[in-house]
């Protein structure tokens, strides 16, 4: 008997993800992913000077946000007192209309 000349089907396939660039190894028989190789990471910064500058900027921003939150907390009592005084003034200026109607009262 002469063996057939048909090409042999591969046991696994390697497929590259077009979205992220990762490589998947797929078993043909079970149609399951048997291996995953993540895409190589891109460098965030080209050199150490750029990375250091970025870190200093983040530190300055973080410090600024902290100072703002401390100032807001210091003035919190004054702001709340002014809001209360304004709400009290509005309550005194509005005409007293009596009790508000409830759905239960309309039956």
Order of alpha helices (4+ residues) and beta strands (2+ residues): beta-beta-beta-alpha-alpha
